[in-house]
Amino acid sequence: MAVVQRKDYFTPRRVQQEYFSDFLSDFGVDIVKKDLKRAVNEDAVKQSIRNLLLTNRGDRFFNNTVGSDLRGLLFENASPALEQVVGEYIRKTIENYEPRAEIIDIRVSTEEDNNLIVATIVFRIINKQEPIVLDLILNRIR
C-alpha cells in the first residue's frame, strides 16, 4: 500500500515578490488579517498614477504643487491640439511625481459627443520588463 504524503495534496505556490505596496484609496479593511488592504506592484503604481492625474494642483495640503490640472482641460474645445496638450500634461506629471514608472507611450483621444477624454498610458515599472496599460477616462460632470 502506497503512503500518501502531505506534499502530494497541495500544489506548491510561488510567492509573489512585492517591490511596491500602497494602501487602497478607499482604505478598505481585510477582515481576515484585520489590517488595511493593499495594492502591490503593478496595481500600486497604476493607483498612484491615476491619483496623480485626477488631482488638481492645490488640492493636497502642504504639497500644493502635486497634480496635473487635467480637469481644467475638459472644458476646452476638442481638437488635436487639446489631445497633444493633455498628453504633455500626463507625461510631465508622471515624470515629475512617479519615479517607479517609465513611460513607453501615451495615446489621447477625445469624444466630442460624450464630452470625454480617453487616455491610454503604456508604461513599464522600473523592476520589470513587461509593459503595463492604464486606461483613464476623463469626463466632465457639469
C-alpha positions in Angstrom: 0.0 0.0 0.0 1.3 3.4 -1.0 1.6 6.1 1.6 0.3 9.4 0.5 2.3 12.2 1.9 1.2 15.7 2.7 3.2 17.2 -0.2 1.1 15.2 -2.7 -2.1 17.0 -1.6 -1.0 20.6 -2.2 0.2 22.4 -5.2 3.3 24.5 -4.5 2.7 28.2 -4.8 5.2 30.7 -5.9 5.3 33.6 -3.6 5.0 36.9 -5.5 7.7 39.2 -4.6 6.5 42.6 -3.5 8.5 45.5 -4.8 6.0 48.3 -4.1 2.9 48.5 -2.0 0.3 51.2 -1.2 -2.9 51.3 0.7 -6.0 51.2 -1.4 -7.7 54.5 -2.0 -10.9 53.6 -0.1 -8.9 52.3 3.0 -10.8 49.0 2.8 -10.1 46.6 5.7 -9.2 43.0 5.2 -11.3 41.2 7.9 -9.2 38.1 7.9 -5.9 39.9 8.6 -7.5 42.8 10.4 -5.4 45.2 8.5 -5.8 47.7 5.7 -6.0 46.2 2.2 -3.0 47.0 0.0 -2.3 47.3 -3.7 1.0 45.7 -4.7 3.5 46.1 -7.5 1.7 47.0 -10.8 -1.6 47.8 -9.1 0.1 50.1 -6.6 1.8 52.1 -9.4 -1.4 52.2 -11.5 -3.3 53.5 -8.5 -0.7 56.1 -7.9 -0.7 57.4 -11.5 -4.5 57.5 -11.5 -4.5 59.5 -8.3 -1.9 61.9 -9.6 -3.7 62.6 -12.8 -7.1 63.1 -11.2 -5.6 65.5 -8.6 -5.7 69.2 -9.3 -2.8 71.3 -8.2 -3.5 72.9 -4.8 -5.8 70.0 -3.7 -3.2 68.5 -1.4 -2.5 70.4 1.7 1.2 71.2 2.4 2.1 69.9 -1.0 0.2 72.1 -3.4 2.4 71.6 -6.4 1.4 67.9 -6.8 -1.2 67.3 -9.5 -1.9 67.6 -13.2 -4.8 70.1 -13.7 -6.3 67.8 -16.3 -9.8 68.6 -15.2 -9.4 72.2 -16.3 -8.8 71.0 -19.9 -12.1 69.1 -20.0 -13.9 72.4 -20.8 -11.8 73.2 -23.8 -12.9 72.6 -27.4 -12.0 69.1 -28.6 -9.1 69.3 -31.1 -5.8 67.6 -32.0 -4.0 70.4 -30.2 -6.0 69.6 -27.0 -5.0 65.9 -27.3 -1.4 66.9 -27.6 -1.6 69.2 -24.5 -3.3 66.5 -22.5 -0.6 64.0 -23.4 2.1 66.5 -22.3 0.3 67.1 -19.0 0.2 63.4 -18.4 3.8 62.8 -19.4 5.1 65.7 -17.2 3.1 64.6 -14.2 4.3 61.0 -14.3 7.9 62.0 -14.9 7.8 64.5 -12.1 5.9 62.6 -9.4 6.1 58.9 -10.1 9.7 57.7 -10.2 8.6 54.0 -10.3 7.1 54.3 -13.8 8.9 54.7 -17.1 6.6 55.9 -19.9 6.5 54.0 -23.2 3.6 55.6 -24.9 0.6 57.9 -24.3 -2.4 57.9 -26.6 -5.1 60.5 -26.1 -8.4 60.8 -28.0 -11.4 63.0 -27.5 -15.1 62.2 -27.9 -17.0 65.4 -28.6 -20.5 63.9 -28.3 -19.9 62.4 -24.8 -17.5 65.2 -23.5 -14.8 62.6 -22.8 -11.1 62.5 -23.0 -9.8 58.9 -23.2 -6.1 58.4 -22.3 -4.2 55.2 -22.7 -0.9 55.2 -20.9 1.6 52.4 -21.6 4.4 52.3 -19.1 6.9 50.0 -17.5 7.8 49.5 -13.8 11.5 50.1 -13.2 12.0 46.5 -11.9 10.1 44.7 -14.7 10.3 44.5 -18.4 6.7 43.8 -19.5 4.6 46.8 -20.4 1.5 47.8 -18.3 -1.5 49.5 -19.8 -3.6 52.0 -17.9 -6.8 53.3 -19.4 -8.1 56.6 -18.0 -11.4 58.2 -18.9 -11.9 61.8 -18.0 -15.4 63.2 -18.3 -16.9 66.5 -17.3 -19.8 66.3 -14.9 -21.2 69.8 -15.2 
